[in-house]
Amino acid sequence: MRARCDVCGSDYDKTFEVRMARKSYIFDTFECAIQFLAPTCAHCSCRIIGHGIEVGGAFYCCAHCAKVSADSDVTAGADSCVAAS
């Protein structure tokens, strides 16, 4: 079965489906899936593809970005480390 990627529109025979928050998405690469689904760091704008840190409702890629932006006392490995989804 061929399907079209929701991000780049590529018609590829090896697409895959991701279901998130009761919605279904089709992608042809992990790159497209990350661009579409991964949250963006509120400080440096990189995509958060692993664990992120949430401070005051904002997501950050690392403790450094959270500390600089949120002016908080965040340290790496803190309890505020959450899976960014």
Residue, then its C-alpha position, 0 to 999 in steps of 0.5 A: m500500500r502506498a501512502r503520501c507523507d503528511v509533511c513532504g507529500s512524498d508518495y512512498d511504498k514504505t510510509f508508516e503511521v503514527r497515532m497521537a492524541r486520537k489522530s493518525y499521521i502518515f510519514d515517509t521518514f523519521e525526519c518528517a515525523i519529528q518536524f511535524l510532531a516533536p515540540t520545539c525548545a522555547h529557547c533555542s528552537c531545536r526539536i525536542i526528540g528525547h526527554g525535555i524539561e517543562v517549566g511553567g508550561a514551556f518545553y526546553c531541550c535541556a536544563h541550560c535552555a530552561k535555566v536561561s529562559a525561565d530564570s529558574d534553578v533547573t538542573a539536569g536530571a531534575d524531577s521536572c524532566v518529562a518526556a516531551s510528547 
